[in-house]
Amino acid sequence: MRCKICGAKLRKEGDICTSCYKEYCKEEALDNDTNEIFKLYRQYLPKYQLTRFFDFYMIMLLLIAASFVQKAIGLAIFFIFVTIVGVAVGLIVSKRIAVNTSCIFYEKKVVHKYKDRKKTLAYSDLKNVTYYQNFFQKLFKLGDIQFRPELGTYLTKGFEIKNVPNIEDNWAKIQEILGAEKED
């Protein structure tokens, strides 16, 4: 007989092998973990979002200035319009993403929610958790946190939550939660 999940040859009669059964039990235990410990939300700060596109503003400003120098007023107005629309779209998209993103810590797992998508990682499957900040994030006390699993990359199996507010305090809380889990 063969395992219905992985196709491994079975020594005894049954439907699945012990390896697949252990994995099933682990997933079942994670599904039953509903004791929420801590919750992070992605923050939307319009001032920070405006600083993110500083290079875009500088390029558009140069194009507008060059258009005025060349006496191409119509082109200058076009570049002004593109700048305004670009900033507005950037702010709207950033707000929609921030409103729909959260990271919830339970006793044995962390769950990343974005819109209708959800990624779950058991603490035992985490290789490491890191945070970083760019220059503008430091000014606004924001940071990005990456959850990297043992297998795969943070892009494929892990996740990242961007623009976490009060990054120092939240990072300390996350380290406390993960440190307490590793002691068990």
PyMOL commands that set and color helices and strands:
alter all, ss='L'
color gray80, all
select helices_A, chain A and resi 18-32+46-52+54-69+73-99+123-125+135-139+167-183
alter helices_A, ss='H'
color red, helices_A
select strands_A, chain A and resi 36-41+101-106+109-114+117-122+126-132+142-149+159-165
alter strands_A, ss='S'
color yellow, strands_A
deselect
rebuild
show_as cartoon
